[in-house]
Amino acid sequence: YKQLEKMLAEYQESQCRMEKYQERCNPKVALAVLRSELDNSEDESEGLMEEFLQHNLPLETFLAKFQNARKISHIRRTQFEKLQELIKKDEAEQSQQQQSRPPMANQP
């Protein structure tokens, strides 16, 4: 009986680890993280522009920092849009598969 309890505890622990891993690897979670990072990079670009326009940042520094911030922003936007497209495609395929399945016959 104790061996069974030990096995049950190990199983529950493994199940918990697996669920945490699935949450981290979920495409929708990755999409949300990318969206957050994209928003942060956009905010950084706007902040740099405001500093430059208020003459708090030299032109050379502004150009270097702004160019890098925009590059990162464009990369993240591309990644976000591609992942979003893949998620929608996957959801459409799953929906199509569910619709193409014949209904289960009631069996006594």
C-alpha positions as CSV (number, residue, x, y, z in Angstrom):
1,Y,0.0,0.0,0.0
2,K,2.9,2.4,0.8
3,Q,4.5,1.6,-2.5
4,L,1.2,2.5,-4.2
5,E,1.1,5.8,-2.3
6,K,4.7,6.6,-3.3
7,M,3.9,5.8,-7.0
8,L,0.8,8.0,-6.8
9,A,2.8,10.9,-5.3
10,E,5.5,10.6,-8.0
11,Y,2.8,10.5,-10.7
12,Q,1.1,13.6,-9.3
13,E,4.5,15.4,-9.2
14,S,5.3,14.4,-12.8
15,Q,1.8,15.5,-13.9
16,C,2.3,18.9,-12.2
17,R,5.7,19.4,-13.9
18,M,4.3,18.4,-17.3
19,E,1.4,20.9,-16.9
20,K,3.8,23.7,-16.1
21,Y,5.9,22.8,-19.1
22,Q,2.9,22.8,-21.3
23,E,1.8,26.2,-20.1
24,R,5.3,27.6,-20.9
25,C,5.3,26.0,-24.3
26,N,1.8,27.0,-25.3
27,P,1.9,28.9,-28.6
28,K,-0.7,31.4,-27.2
29,V,1.5,32.1,-24.2
30,A,4.4,32.7,-26.5
31,L,2.2,35.0,-28.6
32,A,1.3,37.0,-25.5
33,V,5.0,37.3,-24.5
34,L,5.9,38.5,-28.0
35,R,3.1,41.0,-27.9
36,S,4.4,42.4,-24.6
37,E,8.0,42.6,-25.9
38,L,6.7,44.3,-29.1
39,D,4.9,46.9,-27.0
40,N,8.0,47.5,-24.9
41,S,10.2,48.0,-27.9
42,E,7.6,50.4,-29.4
43,D,7.5,52.3,-26.1
44,E,11.3,52.5,-26.1
45,S,11.3,53.9,-29.6
46,E,8.8,56.6,-28.7
47,G,10.8,57.5,-25.6
48,L,13.9,57.9,-27.6
49,M,12.1,60.1,-30.1
50,E,10.7,62.3,-27.3
51,E,14.1,62.7,-25.7
52,F,15.6,63.7,-29.0
53,L,12.8,66.2,-29.8
54,Q,13.3,67.8,-26.3
55,H,17.0,68.1,-27.1
56,N,18.0,65.8,-24.3
57,L,19.8,63.4,-26.7
58,P,22.5,64.1,-29.2
59,L,21.8,63.2,-32.8
60,E,24.5,60.5,-33.1
61,T,23.3,58.8,-29.9
62,F,19.7,59.1,-31.0
63,L,20.3,57.6,-34.4
64,A,22.2,54.6,-33.1
65,K,19.7,53.8,-30.3
66,F,16.6,54.5,-32.4
67,Q,17.8,52.4,-35.3
68,N,18.5,49.5,-33.0
69,A,15.2,49.9,-31.2
70,R,13.3,50.0,-34.5
71,K,15.1,46.9,-35.8
72,I,14.2,45.0,-32.7
73,S,10.6,46.2,-33.0
74,H,10.3,45.1,-36.6
75,I,11.8,41.7,-35.9
76,R,9.3,41.2,-33.0
77,R,6.4,42.3,-35.1
78,T,7.3,39.9,-37.8
79,Q,7.6,37.0,-35.3
80,F,4.3,38.0,-33.7
81,E,2.5,38.1,-37.0
82,K,4.0,34.8,-38.2
83,L,3.1,33.0,-34.9
84,Q,-0.4,34.5,-35.0
85,E,-0.8,33.2,-38.5
86,L,0.4,29.7,-37.5
87,I,-2.0,29.6,-34.6
88,K,-4.9,30.6,-36.7
89,K,-4.0,28.1,-39.4
90,D,-3.7,25.3,-36.7
91,E,-7.1,26.3,-35.2
92,A,-8.7,26.2,-38.6
93,E,-7.2,22.8,-39.4
94,Q,-8.4,21.4,-36.0
95,S,-11.9,22.9,-36.6
96,Q,-12.0,21.4,-40.1
97,Q,-11.0,18.0,-38.7
98,Q,-13.7,18.1,-36.1
99,Q,-16.3,19.0,-38.6
100,S,-15.2,16.2,-41.0
101,R,-15.5,13.5,-38.4
102,P,-18.7,11.5,-38.6
103,P,-21.0,11.7,-35.6
104,M,-20.7,8.8,-33.1
105,A,-23.6,6.4,-33.3
106,N,-25.3,5.7,-30.1
107,Q,-24.6,2.1,-29.2
108,P,-26.6,0.3,-26.5
